[in-house]
């Protein structure tokens, strides 16, 4: 029985005890689960990005290629408008360094990575995509302190909307401007 609106630039923290429905709510928003009743409505042409820790990364793709894939929509728009494509490699390298992926090796095949390293790659790709609405479920789980600090600064300056689930309350409080507390009642 949830009803809310998410406006441009809102940074929402979703909190509540384990089993209260936070991840179920995210699964309904992303279309992985159908609600018993009601609906989820999106504005036209809104781009939604979700950190899916179970996404499949193809053998033979490098960390760099996955991160560069974040800009695929720009390559598709290339014929319609001019973009600063020369900045893509710099952005990919910046995020790669910030999340510790450069230390792992940007040319490493993604299928050789651990689960935590894959999640970092997917998080990096998602942040590079800069969707209109960013959905993050426990994004700090596989990050060390230095990477969490970088993510904190990144999210504080994120101009678009996001919904964040995190048990790291200091991190949550430092990046959000609205809290929704879920209780299973």
trRosetta pair geometry for C-beta under 8 A, 3 or more apart (Angstrom, degrees):
i j d omega theta_ij theta_ji phi_ij phi_ji
2 25 6.4 41 6 -123 169 116
2 182 7.9 -23 -92 -114 125 102
3 38 7.7 -129 -86 -140 89 147
4 180 6.9 -65 -60 -97 165 145
6 10 5.7 -144 -161 63 69 131
6 12 6.7 -85 -118 -14 103 139
6 133 6.5 73 119 -121 143 124
6 161 5.2 116 162 171 107 153
6 163 6.9 -69 -110 -55 143 107
7 10 5.0 90 60 -22 73 120
7 161 6.8 162 90 -85 33 133
8 132 7.5 -59 -112 -170 87 95
8 160 6.7 -67 -153 -140 75 57
8 161 5.9 -114 -131 -38 28 104
9 159 6.4 -42 -101 178 85 53
9 160 6.9 -89 -74 -144 44 17
9 161 6.1 -21 19 -71 16 72
10 161 4.9 17 53 -125 73 101
10 177 6.6 -121 -151 65 59 109
10 178 5.9 -9 -170 11 105 131
11 155 7.0 113 -140 167 133 97
11 158 7.1 116 -92 69 115 111
11 161 7.1 -159 -73 -148 45 51
11 162 5.6 13 -127 53 69 89
11 164 7.3 7 -179 0 80 118
11 175 6.0 -124 169 143 140 72
11 176 4.5 -155 124 -130 96 51
11 177 4.9 86 53 11 94 85
11 178 7.0 149 77 24 51 79
12 161 7.5 20 -1 -175 98 94
12 162 7.0 -155 36 99 72 51
12 163 4.7 -16 73 -111 111 69
12 164 6.8 166 89 22 55 72
12 176 6.2 36 -168 -148 8 115
12 177 7.9 -50 -73 58 43 64
12 178 4.9 -31 -106 77 72 103
12 179 7.5 143 -162 -101 63 23
12 180 6.1 13 -174 -2 112 106
13 164 5.4 -33 -108 72 61 96
13 165 7.9 122 -165 -98 59 30
13 166 7.0 -65 -145 36 99 96
13 172 4.6 88 -132 -173 139 109
13 173 7.7 -13 -50 -71 166 41
13 175 7.8 120 -70 78 107 84
13 176 3.8 -84 -32 -49 102 173
13 178 7.1 -180 22 90 72 50
13 179 4.7 -24 68 -110 104 74
13 180 7.2 179 86 28 52 64
14 22 5.1 140 133 -139 117 104
14 25 6.9 -156 -162 81 151 142
14 26 7.8 180 63 -57 164 98
14 163 5.9 35 -25 180 117 97
14 164 6.8 177 17 81 81 40
14 165 4.8 -39 71 -87 106 78
14 180 5.4 -14 -110 68 66 101
14 182 6.4 24 -176 -18 90 116
15 22 7.6 -16 -140 -92 8 136
15 165 7.7 156 -81 -139 41 64
15 166 8.0 -41 -91 62 83 57
15 169 7.9 49 -115 -103 137 87
15 172 7.1 81 -72 179 113 164
15 179 6.1 -9 10 -166 117 106
15 180 7.3 161 26 83 68 49
15 181 5.4 -28 75 -110 93 68
15 182 7.1 179 86 19 38 78
16 20 3.6 -109 142 79 127 154
16 21 7.2 -13 93 47 153 72
16 22 5.6 175 50 -51 109 109
16 181 5.8 127 -72 -172 85 60
16 182 3.6 -72 -34 65 154 81
16 183 6.2 -157 -133 -68 120 46
16 184 7.8 121 169 -29 136 78
17 20 5.2 108 61 -35 68 119
19 184 6.7 -49 129 -27 77 150
20 182 4.6 138 133 112 117 100
20 183 5.9 -60 -150 -119 122 25
20 184 4.7 -141 -138 -33 58 94
21 24 4.6 -61 -153 49 67 119
21 25 5.5 79 144 -32 86 97
21 182 5.4 -132 66 166 95 138
21 184 5.6 139 -18 -90 110 91
22 25 5.7 -55 -154 31 26 114
22 26 6.7 25 149 -15 62 103
22 137 7.6 143 133 -130 103 99
22 165 4.9 122 162 -124 129 133
22 182 5.6 177 -71 37 76 150
23 26 5.4 -48 -149 36 39 113
23 27 6.3 42 150 -21 67 103
23 137 6.0 73 -110 -144 85 141
23 165 7.0 -174 -72 110 66 178
24 27 5.5 -53 -149 36 32 113
24 28 6.6 34 150 -21 64 101
24 33 6.5 -36 -161 44 71 164
25 28 5.8 -52 -151 32 31 111
25 29 6.5 32 150 -19 64 105
25 182 6.9 -132 -25 -98 147 152
26 29 5.6 -53 -148 36 34 113
26 30 6.2 19 158 -8 68 110
26 50 7.5 134 177 -142 104 118
26 135 5.9 139 -147 178 101 124
26 137 5.4 10 -106 -70 178 123
26 163 7.4 -175 -102 108 91 126
26 165 6.7 -79 -49 -18 135 135
27 30 6.0 -59 -140 45 29 102
27 32 4.2 -78 -161 70 85 113
27 33 4.2 55 127 3 109 111
28 31 7.8 44 -180 -68 28 23
28 32 7.7 -78 -59 55 23 72
28 33 5.0 -53 -77 77 62 99
28 34 7.5 73 -128 -157 80 8
28 35 5.1 61 -147 -66 127 89
28 40 6.5 157 144 -46 85 132
29 40 5.9 158 -123 -129 48 151
29 48 8.0 -156 150 -168 97 146
29 135 6.4 169 104 -108 134 147
29 163 7.4 -31 145 50 178 155
30 48 7.4 -171 -112 134 70 132
30 50 4.9 36 -107 -77 131 164
30 52 7.9 145 -171 -77 160 108
30 135 6.5 -147 -67 78 106 165
31 40 7.6 -127 -70 58 73 141
35 38 5.2 -49 116 66 148 90
35 39 7.1 -154 44 -85 131 28
35 40 7.3 137 -15 -28 127 92
42 46 4.8 -135 174 51 108 129
42 48 6.9 -91 -119 -39 142 125
43 46 4.6 96 65 -42 85 122
43 132 8.0 -98 60 134 115 155
46 132 4.7 -110 -158 70 77 147
46 133 6.3 29 167 -3 116 110
47 73 7.6 -35 -113 -71 145 175
47 129 7.3 -138 147 155 131 108
47 131 4.3 -131 118 -142 93 83
47 132 4.9 118 49 3 70 92
47 133 7.5 177 91 28 47 71
48 131 5.6 83 -149 167 11 143
48 132 7.0 -49 -71 60 50 86
48 133 4.7 -18 -113 69 77 105
48 135 6.7 25 -180 -11 96 112
49 126 4.7 144 162 -155 125 91
49 129 5.2 147 -93 87 145 133
49 131 3.4 176 -11 -5 103 140
49 133 7.2 171 26 88 65 54
49 134 5.3 -15 67 -114 101 65
49 135 6.8 -174 92 25 49 75
50 126 7.5 -114 73 -125 17 134
50 135 4.3 -12 -107 66 78 116
51 119 7.5 55 179 -163 108 86
51 122 6.2 115 -149 124 73 108
51 123 5.6 19 -123 -94 121 74
51 126 5.5 -85 -81 -14 75 170
51 135 6.9 -145 14 97 73 67
51 136 5.2 47 6 -122 128 62
51 137 6.2 -154 72 33 104 73
51 139 5.8 144 -12 -96 174 94
52 55 4.4 98 93 -46 107 97
52 122 6.8 -111 62 -180 61 145
53 115 7.7 46 178 179 104 96
53 118 7.9 102 -160 102 66 101
53 119 5.1 -3 -125 -106 92 107
53 122 7.0 176 -103 63 43 153
53 137 7.9 -98 -14 77 109 107
55 122 5.6 138 44 -115 132 137
57 61 6.3 -125 177 65 85 126
57 66 6.4 -16 -137 -99 110 141
57 110 4.1 -97 153 127 135 135
57 111 6.5 -169 101 -69 98 64
57 113 7.7 -2 79 43 156 120
57 118 5.8 -144 -2 -144 143 111
57 121 7.0 47 -100 93 148 142
57 122 7.7 -118 -65 -64 114 98
58 61 4.9 82 73 -10 87 119
58 110 7.4 64 61 60 44 122
58 111 7.6 -59 136 -51 25 109
59 109 6.6 19 -159 180 59 122
59 110 7.9 -138 -104 64 31 80
59 111 4.4 -5 -102 -22 73 152
60 109 6.3 -17 -88 -133 14 111
60 111 7.7 26 -7 1 44 121
61 65 4.8 -128 -163 84 83 129
61 66 5.5 90 146 -56 124 89
61 109 7.0 101 65 -149 40 64
61 110 5.1 -13 86 11 91 119
61 111 8.0 100 45 -22 77 86
62 65 4.7 100 51 4 76 100
62 66 7.2 -141 93 -4 42 84
62 106 6.7 57 153 146 115 55
62 107 4.9 -39 -148 -153 143 39
62 108 6.2 119 -147 62 81 31
62 109 6.2 -60 -94 -88 58 38
62 110 6.8 142 -158 -33 13 82
63 66 6.0 -57 -153 35 31 109
63 67 6.4 25 153 -14 65 109
63 96 6.9 104 135 -125 119 112
63 101 5.4 176 176 179 142 118
63 104 6.7 123 -63 91 159 116
63 105 6.8 138 13 99 135 57
63 106 4.9 -117 79 -146 113 43
63 107 7.2 -54 35 -23 91 11
63 108 5.5 34 -15 55 110 83
63 110 6.1 136 -74 -80 57 85
63 113 7.6 102 -78 -60 103 138
63 121 5.5 -120 -136 -112 83 119
64 67 5.9 -61 -149 41 30 108
64 68 6.0 28 156 -19 67 110
64 92 6.3 71 -149 159 75 135
64 96 7.3 -4 -94 -86 71 145
64 106 4.3 63 -56 164 100 98
64 107 6.2 -4 2 -82 122 52
65 68 5.7 -55 -141 39 30 111
65 69 6.5 47 152 -35 61 100
66 69 5.5 -45 -158 17 32 122
66 110 5.7 75 -35 -69 140 145
66 121 5.3 33 97 170 145 117
66 122 7.7 -63 161 -78 131 51
66 125 5.6 -78 147 -70 85 131
67 70 6.1 -27 -179 -5 46 114
67 92 4.7 122 122 -144 123 97
67 95 6.4 174 -152 83 130 123
67 96 6.3 -64 -59 -67 173 97
67 101 7.5 140 -55 111 138 164
67 106 7.8 -56 20 -147 136 98
67 121 6.9 -107 -58 -159 86 77
67 124 5.3 -37 -109 123 106 117
67 125 5.4 -134 -112 -83 46 74
67 128 6.0 97 -171 -5 79 158
68 71 6.2 -53 -178 31 55 106
68 88 6.6 69 -137 159 85 117
68 89 7.9 1 -102 -93 110 59
68 92 5.5 -6 -75 -96 73 147
69 72 5.3 -2 -168 -37 60 113
69 125 6.2 -5 70 -140 95 123
70 92 7.9 169 35 -94 119 90
70 124 7.9 -110 -47 127 142 67
70 125 4.6 -171 -67 -162 104 66
70 126 7.4 -131 -114 -50 116 13
70 127 7.9 -30 -134 69 154 47
70 128 3.6 83 109 95 166 112
70 129 4.4 -124 -161 -60 93 73
71 74 4.6 -35 -178 29 85 120
71 75 6.5 89 127 -23 84 91
71 88 5.3 -47 -26 -128 171 124
71 128 6.9 -67 -45 146 82 112
71 129 7.8 -153 -64 -100 42 58
72 75 5.6 -51 -153 33 41 112
72 76 6.5 42 149 -20 68 103
73 76 5.5 -52 -152 35 37 115
73 77 6.5 29 151 -13 66 107
73 129 7.7 77 13 -145 122 91
74 77 5.6 -61 -147 43 34 105
74 78 6.7 67 147 -60 63 80
74 83 5.3 -153 -170 129 115 179
74 85 7.3 164 134 -96 129 85
74 88 7.8 -163 72 -86 150 125
75 78 5.4 -13 -157 -26 38 120
77 80 5.1 -65 -169 45 70 112
77 81 5.9 -15 153 38 103 95
77 83 7.2 84 91 -37 106 130
78 81 7.6 -106 -145 63 20 52
78 83 6.7 -85 -107 18 69 113
78 85 7.7 24 -111 -65 113 130
84 87 4.7 28 129 5 110 115
85 88 5.6 -22 -169 -10 55 119
86 89 7.5 -46 -177 23 44 100
86 90 7.9 34 137 -4 64 111
87 90 5.3 -62 -161 44 56 114
87 91 5.9 57 144 -25 83 105
88 91 5.8 -59 -149 37 30 109
88 92 6.2 30 155 -20 67 107
89 92 5.6 -53 -145 36 32 113
89 93 6.3 31 156 -17 65 106
90 93 5.8 -55 -148 38 29 110
90 94 6.3 34 152 -24 64 106
91 94 5.6 -51 -146 33 31 114
91 95 6.4 23 159 -11 65 106
91 128 6.1 121 139 -132 116 103
92 95 6.3 -60 -148 41 27 103
92 96 6.0 33 152 -24 63 113
92 106 7.9 97 144 -150 105 133
92 128 6.8 33 -92 -115 63 150
93 96 5.4 -56 -143 38 30 118
93 97 6.3 29 158 -17 65 104
93 102 7.2 54 -159 -84 68 123
93 106 7.6 -28 -108 -91 68 159
94 97 6.1 -58 -153 36 27 106
94 98 6.2 23 153 -20 64 112
95 98 5.5 -54 -139 39 33 113
95 99 6.1 11 167 -1 68 111
95 101 7.6 15 121 28 71 130
95 124 4.6 131 148 -154 119 99
95 127 6.1 168 -131 85 133 120
95 128 5.7 -94 -15 -64 166 103
96 99 6.8 -70 -144 46 20 93
96 101 4.3 -93 -152 75 69 111
96 102 4.6 95 135 -54 99 84
96 106 5.4 11 -157 -94 151 114
96 124 6.7 67 -79 -155 50 153
97 100 7.8 34 -179 -70 29 23
97 101 7.6 -72 -46 51 19 75
97 102 4.6 5 -88 -4 60 139
98 147 6.8 110 151 -129 64 72
98 150 4.3 179 -170 169 104 157
98 151 8.0 137 150 -55 113 62
98 154 7.7 97 159 -52 153 130
99 120 4.9 156 159 -172 121 105
99 123 6.6 164 -126 87 148 112
99 124 5.1 -119 18 -73 157 110
99 143 7.2 -79 -144 -113 78 104
99 147 5.4 68 -133 -140 48 119
99 150 7.3 -132 -67 84 55 140
99 151 7.9 67 -94 -62 88 99
100 103 5.1 -36 -171 28 72 120
100 104 6.8 76 136 -21 76 96
100 120 6.7 -62 64 -162 93 155
100 143 7.9 160 11 -136 125 71
100 144 7.1 74 -46 25 152 108
100 146 7.7 105 -60 85 109 112
100 147 5.6 -62 -14 -72 109 127
101 104 5.4 -50 -154 34 45 113
101 106 6.4 77 132 -89 97 73
101 117 7.7 120 -112 -162 77 86
101 120 6.0 180 -70 129 97 119
101 121 6.4 109 -113 -88 133 72
101 124 6.2 -28 -24 -44 148 161
102 105 7.7 51 -175 -81 31 16
102 106 5.9 -8 -112 -44 58 103
104 108 5.9 -92 137 24 90 150
104 113 6.9 34 179 -114 144 105
104 117 5.8 127 -115 -145 157 127
105 108 3.8 92 91 -34 110 110
108 112 5.9 -108 172 66 101 122
108 113 6.9 107 121 -63 124 94
109 112 4.8 84 75 -3 90 107
110 113 5.5 -39 -163 7 50 121
110 118 6.5 90 -178 -113 95 87
110 121 6.1 -177 -127 130 114 176
113 117 3.8 -128 -173 96 110 122
113 118 4.9 145 100 -57 123 75
113 121 6.8 103 80 -17 176 133
114 117 4.7 94 51 8 76 104
114 118 7.0 -136 94 -7 39 86
115 118 5.7 -54 -149 33 30 112
115 119 6.5 32 152 -20 64 104
115 142 7.9 -145 113 -96 73 141
116 119 5.6 -51 -150 33 33 113
116 120 6.7 38 150 -21 64 101
116 141 7.6 -133 -124 116 93 90
116 142 3.6 171 -155 -139 92 126
117 120 5.5 -48 -153 31 36 115
117 121 6.7 39 148 -20 65 101
117 142 7.6 -144 -51 167 29 139
118 121 5.5 -52 -154 32 36 113
118 122 6.4 32 150 -16 68 105
119 122 5.7 -54 -147 39 34 110
119 123 6.2 37 152 -21 66 105
119 141 7.2 -38 133 75 159 109
119 142 4.9 120 76 17 129 151
120 123 5.6 -53 -145 37 30 112
120 124 6.3 34 154 -21 64 105
120 142 5.8 -116 -51 107 89 124
120 143 7.2 129 -101 -82 100 79
120 147 7.7 -51 -127 -163 116 155
121 124 5.7 -55 -151 35 29 113
121 125 6.4 30 152 -19 64 105
122 125 5.7 -50 -146 36 32 112
122 126 6.3 35 153 -21 64 107
123 126 5.7 -56 -148 37 30 113
123 127 6.3 27 155 -17 65 107
123 139 5.8 119 -123 -154 129 103
123 151 8.0 -30 163 -108 133 127
124 127 5.9 -57 -146 37 29 107
124 128 6.3 27 156 -17 64 108
125 128 5.8 -59 -150 38 29 111
125 129 6.5 35 151 -27 64 104
126 129 5.7 -52 -153 27 32 115
126 131 7.4 -44 -169 -3 76 111
126 134 7.0 110 158 -140 108 99
127 130 7.2 29 173 -66 41 60
127 134 7.9 42 -99 -129 57 140
127 154 6.4 -2 -153 165 134 147
130 158 8.0 -172 -135 -144 83 90
130 160 6.7 130 177 4 78 135
131 134 5.5 142 61 -75 99 68
131 160 6.8 -158 102 115 47 160
132 160 5.1 -149 -153 -153 36 133
132 161 6.8 19 152 34 64 92
133 160 6.7 -125 -68 154 33 114
133 161 5.0 -16 -109 80 73 103
133 162 6.8 148 -166 -96 52 43
133 163 7.4 16 -178 -2 97 93
134 158 6.9 -62 16 -177 145 151
134 160 6.6 110 -13 96 98 112
134 161 7.2 -179 23 100 73 51
134 162 3.8 -24 67 -107 97 104
134 163 7.5 -175 90 29 56 56
135 162 7.1 -171 -72 -156 29 73
135 163 5.3 0 -118 59 70 98
136 139 4.3 -30 -173 -39 119 121
136 162 6.4 15 4 -180 106 120
136 163 7.2 178 32 90 66 53
136 164 4.8 -4 68 -115 107 74
136 165 7.0 -161 104 30 61 66
136 166 7.7 4 116 -52 105 100
137 165 4.7 8 -128 49 61 121
138 141 4.7 46 148 -41 106 112
138 165 6.0 -38 -36 100 66 91
138 166 5.9 135 -103 -107 49 60
138 167 7.0 9 -107 6 101 88
139 143 7.4 22 137 -10 70 129
139 151 6.6 -174 120 -170 123 151
139 164 7.2 -64 5 -140 114 98
139 166 7.2 -49 29 -85 74 110
140 143 5.0 -80 -151 43 58 115
140 148 5.1 46 -136 -111 115 106
140 151 6.8 -168 -89 71 86 153
140 166 6.4 55 17 -135 112 120
140 168 5.4 -22 59 4 150 151
140 171 5.9 -33 -40 -175 157 175
143 147 3.8 -129 -162 95 103 120
143 148 4.9 138 115 -59 124 75
143 151 6.5 -25 -152 -10 173 139
144 147 5.4 88 52 15 64 103
144 148 7.1 -122 105 -9 29 94
145 148 5.6 -56 -146 35 30 112
145 149 6.5 34 155 -23 64 103
146 149 5.8 -51 -153 30 30 113
146 150 6.8 28 150 -16 62 103
147 150 5.6 -51 -151 36 37 111
147 151 6.3 37 150 -19 67 105
148 151 5.6 -54 -146 39 33 112
148 152 6.2 42 151 -27 65 103
148 168 7.7 -103 -150 160 136 167
148 171 6.3 -79 -176 -106 115 129
149 152 5.6 -49 -149 30 30 117
149 153 6.7 28 154 -15 62 102
150 153 5.9 -56 -153 36 33 108
150 154 6.2 35 149 -22 66 108
151 154 5.4 -54 -146 37 33 116
151 155 6.2 26 158 -15 68 107
152 155 6.2 -60 -146 40 25 103
152 156 6.3 29 154 -24 62 108
152 171 6.2 -117 -90 -144 107 80
152 174 5.4 0 -156 108 117 131
152 175 5.9 -131 -145 -62 64 112
153 156 5.7 -53 -146 32 30 115
153 157 6.6 10 160 -2 63 110
154 157 6.5 -78 -159 46 25 97
154 158 6.6 46 145 -54 65 96
155 158 5.1 -26 -145 -7 41 123
155 162 6.9 -82 -145 48 102 156
155 164 7.5 44 -153 -70 149 147
155 175 4.1 16 109 -152 125 132
156 174 6.9 -54 -75 146 113 82
156 175 5.5 -105 -67 -118 67 72
158 162 6.2 19 112 -14 151 127
164 172 6.5 179 111 -124 123 83
164 175 6.8 39 9 95 169 123
164 176 6.3 -134 45 -74 124 115
166 169 7.7 174 111 -68 95 32
166 171 5.8 -92 148 87 152 115
166 172 4.7 -175 72 -70 118 103
168 171 3.9 25 117 24 116 122
168 172 6.2 151 89 -22 64 87
169 172 5.4 -53 -140 38 33 115
169 173 6.0 32 162 -19 67 106
170 173 5.9 -55 -144 38 28 110
170 174 6.4 26 158 -22 62 110
171 174 5.9 -65 -154 34 28 110
171 175 6.8 -5 162 1 64 114
172 175 6.7 -86 -154 43 25 92
172 176 5.8 -11 174 2 69 124
172 179 7.9 71 152 -105 118 105
173 176 6.9 -66 -118 42 21 94
176 179 6.4 95 119 -72 140 72
